[in-house]
Amino acid sequence: MKGEVLGLVKEEEVVDLASELVRIPSFTTRETPAAEYMRDYFEDLGFEVEMQEVQPGRRQVVARLRGRGGGRSMMFNGHLDIDPLTESWRWDPFQPRREGNRLWGAGVHNMKSGVAAMSVAAAAVKRSGIELKGDLIVACVVGELQGGVGTIHLVRSGVWADMAIVPEPYSVENILTKCVGVHQFAINTIGRSEHISRMEESIDAIQKMIKVMERLRGLRFEVRDPDLPGAPRWVVGSIIGGRGRDHDLAGPYNIPDFCTIIVDFRYPPGLTPEMINSKVVELLEEIRREDPEFRYEFEYPVNPKFRVAANPMPPMDVSPDAEVVRILKESHREVTGSYPKRVGAVPPYSYCGNDTAHLALAGMECCLYGPRGYPEEVEKHVRVDEMLICARSLALTAAKVCTMEKM
């Protein structure tokens, strides 16, 4: 089995597929062209392909290689949406570039390299002609960066597997089985706008928000997890203030009367979004009691126009001894000659949210294992050798799982 599958995973194919995906901009909510590309890729290979409409006009693809029945099923799950770009790109980020062992391009880190690796792995299983007993499913989903709206839709539509691997960019030297939960909310402060000539009559919403941010830094939670010593943690990741609820910025001579922050909160098992919300509202109420001019709105879920998480991601905690982990570890050893260095909770990567949260909640035994780059400018590139190792390890794992009898 090893030789049949591994010989069919070619470096050039993994690099070419990742490069083609880089060429397709697929920011959150705009993933459909990338999904259509992957639909064509899997249809050409002879997979059964389903296009799911997650929201009007917004589609994701589910490819299935059916087994003859009576066997264990395997899912590879990867998201097509990419992070916003930084201002530091030195060339067109949608023109992939290979330099030695680095492949550069927008979204290749998170996580088009992983999508390419898992897709080529599935293609190798198909081409090998190995008779599968259980189904191999490849889900190229949307909206992971919004709290996993695509995977939530996937699960609710009835797509399920016994085991799942998500090739997020945490390095093939690690298999993650534990991650924090992710919760995002917004806070608005409301002031009174006046022209700068009458500023004494105004209430500055941005100044009021500064007070909120100072208090947020001092929040304390008693719930802790020894495996995740850096959690809970949170950040005011976005702020905008101006005149009116649309934050009009055209009149800087006016005192701002509306300011919004968006907070990303990472929490360990034992905390819930409801507990977090309650603590934050309690803080806001304390400020209101102290300051008669303080007005606020706590906003959850966040206004869809901001394209942030519409759903929380619960913490994921799968046993490091789970069967999918043991099989993947052994496959990695067969490909590389040694086992992955770390298995379980792996800070700082375990402070990231991902779609295993929803897969585990649906009863799938799952873990994380995917290609990463070198530390310098890691979000702009991926290591080619890690992509190849990932693809080969996933192919071998899928072949093993999908030829196993159903227990």
Stockholm file with secondary structure:
# STOCKHOLM 1.0

chainA/1-407         MKGEVLGLVKEEEVVDLASELVRIPSFTTRETPAAEYMRDYFEDLGFEVEMQEVQPGRRQVVARLRGRGGGRSMMFNGHLDIDPLTESWRWDPFQPRREGNRLWGAGVHNMKSGVAAMSVAAAAVKRSGIELKGDLIVACVVGELQGGVGTIHLVRSGVWADMAIVPEPYSVENILTKCVGVHQFAINTIGRSEHISRMEESIDAIQKMIKVMERLRGLRFEVRDPDLPGAPRWVVGSIIGGRGRDHDLAGPYNIPDFCTIIVDFRYPPGLTPEMINSKVVELLEEIRREDPEFRYEFEYPVNPKFRVAANPMPPMDVSPDAEVVRILKESHREVTGSYPKRVGAVPPYSYCGNDTAHLALAGMECCLYGPRGYPEEVEKHVRVDEMLICARSLALTAAKVCTMEKM
#=GR chainA/1-407 SS CHHHHHTTCCHHHHHHHHHHHHTSCCBTTCCHHHHHHHHHHHHHHTCEEEEEEEETTEEEEEEEECCSSSBCCEEEEEECCBCCCCTTCSSCTTSCEEETTEEECTTIIIIIHHHHHHHHHHHHHHHHTCCCSSCEEEEEESCGGGTSHHHHHHHHTTCCCSEEEECCSSCTTEEEEEECEEEEEEEEEECBCCBGGGGGGCBCHHHHHHHHHHHHHTCCCCCCCTTCTTCSEEEEEEEEEEBTTTTBCSCTTBCCCEEEEEEEEEECTTCCHHHHHHHHHHHHHHHHHHCTTCCEEEESSCCGGGCCCSSCBCCEECCTTCHHHHHHHHHHHHHHSSCCSEEEECTTGGGSCCTHHHHHHTTCEEEECCCCCCSTTGGGEEEHHHHHHHHHHHHHHHHHHTTSBCC
#=GC SS_cons         CHHHHHTTCCHHHHHHHHHHHHTSCCBTTCCHHHHHHHHHHHHHHTCEEEEEEEETTEEEEEEEECCSSSBCCEEEEEECCBCCCCTTCSSCTTSCEEETTEEECTTIIIIIHHHHHHHHHHHHHHHHTCCCSSCEEEEEESCGGGTSHHHHHHHHTTCCCSEEEECCSSCTTEEEEEECEEEEEEEEEECBCCBGGGGGGCBCHHHHHHHHHHHHHTCCCCCCCTTCTTCSEEEEEEEEEEBTTTTBCSCTTBCCCEEEEEEEEEECTTCCHHHHHHHHHHHHHHHHHHCTTCCEEEESSCCGGGCCCSSCBCCEECCTTCHHHHHHHHHHHHHHSSCCSEEEECTTGGGSCCTHHHHHHTTCEEEECCCCCCSTTGGGEEEHHHHHHHHHHHHHHHHHHTTSBCC
//
